[in-house]
Amino acid sequence: MACGPPQTCWAVELSQPGGLASASLQAHIGLMVHLDKCLDSLRSLIADAHTNGIQMAEKAIEDYLAATPPPAQKEGLQTVQQAVQTHRDAATGVHRSFADIVNDYIEEKMRAFE
């Protein structure tokens, strides 16, 4: 896209070769996709609060960790834990209990980083 005088406009596809996105930015964006997928799954599972969902929540966390390079796992898991805690604080009854179980699982995973 180009605009005439008095201003000039540019359209740059960031993810295309020659675009402005660096390899590290593209890698970061890729990690965010895995984080978003994990958070979406956990959000839905906490909302449902079905006991069968516990294994699916654990799998969502495991899948996230498997897709994330070790240096980024701790920080990412902390982000997941904060999101679960936010949902837990707003929840009641079985939803809160489910979020507590998910948080306990995250705590177990976090101990591996100590």
Sequence and secondary structure as in RCSB ss.txt:
>XXXX:A:sequence
MACGPPQTCWAVELSQPGGLASASLQAHIGLMVHLDKCLDSLRSLIADAHTNGIQMAEKAIEDYLAATPPPAQKE
GLQTVQQAVQTHRDAATGVHRSFADIVNDYIEEKMRAFE
>XXXX:A:secstr
    TT       TTSTTSS  HHHHHHHHHHHHHHHHHHHHHHHHHH  TTHHHHHHHHHHHHHHHS HHHHHH
HHHHHHHHHHHHHHH  HHHHHHHHHHHHHHHHHHHTT 
